[in-house]
Amino acid sequence: MHVQFANVAVFLTLASAFVLLLNLLSRLVHLRLDLAEKRIPYECGEDPVDDARIKFNIRFFIVALIFLIFDVEIAFLFPWARVFRQVGWIAFVEMFVFILMLAVGLAYVWAKGDLEWVRSYHRRHSERIARVVGHREHPEEEAAG
């Protein structure tokens, strides 16, 4: 049994020695240029125009998370499709429930407005404040209505 793992042990030993040798060799022969450009934050090849610690719009992260969630969940369909005929109707019902849960999640995100890149937050917020205060933001709406 130990003979079966000898090939793996030899391969791992040689691979580790190769990596260590290349790292040591690169440290010995590389040029050491200490330039000011090496110390600035990298922003996709562009010269930085401001501090790197600025606030980003949270919409970037929300859209990325929504994409990631639905993308990973859709990846579960491929193994299911592969074994669908062997498993039978129970797999169909389970996948139907799974897709139904995805559709409910999509409807929730859509109704919440997280799929819109530009939300009309300011208008909804000002209308809510106007209801609390007791006046409308646009008096011409009262005359028309």
C-alpha positions in Angstrom: 0.0 0.0 0.0 2.9 2.4 0.8 4.3 1.8 -2.7 1.1 3.2 -4.2 1.6 6.5 -2.5 5.4 6.7 -3.3 4.7 8.2 -6.7 2.7 11.0 -5.1 5.3 11.6 -2.4 8.1 11.8 -5.0 6.0 14.1 -7.2 5.2 16.5 -4.2 8.8 16.5 -3.1 10.1 17.3 -6.6 7.4 20.0 -7.1 8.1 21.7 -3.8 11.9 21.6 -4.5 11.2 23.1 -8.0 9.1 25.9 -6.5 11.7 26.7 -3.8 14.5 26.6 -6.4 12.7 29.0 -8.7 11.9 31.4 -5.9 15.5 31.5 -4.7 16.8 31.9 -8.2 14.4 34.8 -8.9 15.5 36.6 -5.7 19.1 36.3 -6.7 18.9 37.6 -10.2 16.1 40.2 -10.3 16.7 43.9 -10.6 15.9 45.9 -7.5 14.5 49.2 -8.8 13.0 51.3 -6.1 10.7 53.7 -8.0 8.0 55.9 -6.6 5.6 54.5 -9.1 5.8 51.1 -7.5 4.5 52.4 -4.2 1.2 53.9 -5.6 -2.0 51.9 -5.6 -2.7 50.1 -8.8 -6.0 51.2 -10.4 -6.4 49.2 -13.6 -3.4 50.9 -15.3 -4.7 54.4 -14.7 -2.8 57.0 -12.7 -4.6 57.5 -9.4 -6.3 60.9 -9.1 -7.4 60.8 -5.5 -7.0 58.8 -2.3 -7.6 55.0 -2.7 -9.8 54.9 0.4 -12.9 56.5 -1.1 -16.5 55.4 -0.6 -17.8 53.2 -3.4 -21.5 53.0 -4.3 -23.0 50.0 -2.5 -24.9 49.2 -5.7 -21.8 47.6 -7.2 -21.6 45.1 -4.3 -25.4 44.4 -4.3 -25.5 43.6 -8.0 -22.4 41.4 -7.7 -23.9 39.5 -4.8 -27.2 39.0 -6.6 -25.4 37.7 -9.6 -23.2 35.4 -7.6 -26.2 33.9 -5.7 -28.2 33.2 -8.9 -25.1 32.0 -10.8 -24.1 29.5 -8.1 -27.7 28.3 -7.8 -28.0 27.7 -11.5 -24.8 25.7 -11.4 -26.8 23.1 -9.4 -29.0 22.4 -12.5 -26.2 20.7 -14.4 -25.6 17.7 -12.1 -29.3 17.3 -11.7 -29.8 17.3 -15.5 -27.1 14.6 -15.7 -28.9 12.1 -13.4 -32.5 13.1 -14.1 -33.4 9.9 -15.9 -32.0 7.7 -13.2 -33.6 9.4 -10.3 -37.1 9.9 -11.8 -40.0 12.1 -10.7 -38.8 12.8 -7.2 -35.9 14.7 -8.7 -38.3 16.7 -10.9 -40.4 17.7 -8.0 -37.3 18.7 -5.9 -35.9 20.8 -8.8 -39.3 22.4 -9.3 -39.3 23.4 -5.7 -35.7 24.7 -6.0 -36.6 26.7 -9.1 -39.7 28.0 -7.4 -37.6 29.3 -4.5 -35.3 31.0 -7.1 -38.3 32.6 -8.7 -39.6 33.9 -5.3 -36.1 35.3 -4.6 -36.0 37.0 -7.9 -39.4 38.4 -7.5 -38.4 39.7 -4.0 -35.3 41.4 -5.3 -37.2 42.8 -8.3 -40.0 44.2 -6.1 -37.5 45.7 -3.7 -35.9 47.5 -6.6 -32.4 46.0 -6.2 -32.2 45.2 -9.9 -32.6 48.8 -10.9 -29.2 50.5 -11.2 -30.6 54.0 -10.3 -33.2 53.9 -7.6 -35.7 56.6 -7.1 -34.9 56.8 -3.4 -35.0 60.6 -3.2 -38.5 60.9 -4.5 -39.9 58.1 -2.3 -38.1 59.5 0.7 -39.3 63.0 0.1 -42.9 61.8 -0.4 -42.7 59.9 2.9 -41.4 62.9 4.7 -44.2 65.0 3.2 -46.8 62.6 4.5 -45.3 62.7 7.9 -45.1 66.5 8.0 -48.6 66.9 6.4 -47.9 68.8 3.2 -47.0 68.0 -0.3 -43.7 68.8 -2.0 -45.5 70.1 -5.1 -48.6 72.3 -4.3 -49.8 72.1 -7.9 -50.6 68.4 -7.3 -53.1 69.5 -4.7 -54.8 71.9 -7.0 -55.0 69.3 -9.8 -56.2 66.5 -7.5 
